[in-house]
Amino acid sequence: MKNEPILLLFGHNVQKYRISQGLSQEKLAEHLDVSVAFLSRIERGSSFISLKRLNQVCEILGVTEGH
């Protein structure tokens, strides 16, 4: 189940948008109220996240439909 293509793609995009906005993993993790270790697992595609958390990530990173 881990490292499924969709998780890898999502994680890659989280990292790409985070870096493009000049956010460290620590700062994004703080905004999300999660540990840096958990955010790192998301970015590596080795952890699932809830739809609620997915929406929160998108809001913080400013990702909207069509991006």
Contacts in CASP RR format, 6 or more apart in sequence:
PFRMAT RR
TARGET T0000
AUTHOR 0000-0000-0000
METHOD contacts of the structure
MODEL  1
MKNEPILLLFGHNVQKYRISQGLSQEKLAEHLDVSVAFLSRIERGSSFIS
LKRLNQVCEILGVTEGH
1 48 0 8 1.000
2 45 0 8 1.000
2 46 0 8 1.000
2 47 0 8 1.000
3 45 0 8 1.000
3 46 0 8 1.000
4 45 0 8 1.000
7 45 0 8 1.000
7 46 0 8 1.000
7 47 0 8 1.000
7 48 0 8 1.000
8 45 0 8 1.000
10 42 0 8 1.000
10 45 0 8 1.000
10 54 0 8 1.000
11 42 0 8 1.000
11 43 0 8 1.000
11 44 0 8 1.000
11 45 0 8 1.000
12 43 0 8 1.000
13 63 0 8 1.000
14 39 0 8 1.000
14 42 0 8 1.000
14 43 0 8 1.000
14 57 0 8 1.000
14 61 0 8 1.000
15 43 0 8 1.000
17 61 0 8 1.000
17 62 0 8 1.000
17 63 0 8 1.000
18 25 0 8 1.000
18 28 0 8 1.000
18 43 0 8 1.000
18 61 0 8 1.000
21 61 0 8 1.000
23 31 0 8 1.000
25 36 0 8 1.000
25 39 0 8 1.000
25 40 0 8 1.000
25 43 0 8 1.000
26 36 0 8 1.000
28 39 0 8 1.000
28 60 0 8 1.000
28 61 0 8 1.000
29 35 0 8 1.000
29 36 0 8 1.000
29 38 0 8 1.000
29 39 0 8 1.000
31 60 0 8 1.000
32 39 0 8 1.000
32 53 0 8 1.000
32 56 0 8 1.000
32 57 0 8 1.000
32 60 0 8 1.000
34 53 0 8 1.000
38 47 0 8 1.000
41 47 0 8 1.000
42 49 0 8 1.000
49 57 0 8 1.000
57 63 0 8 1.000
58 64 0 8 1.000
END
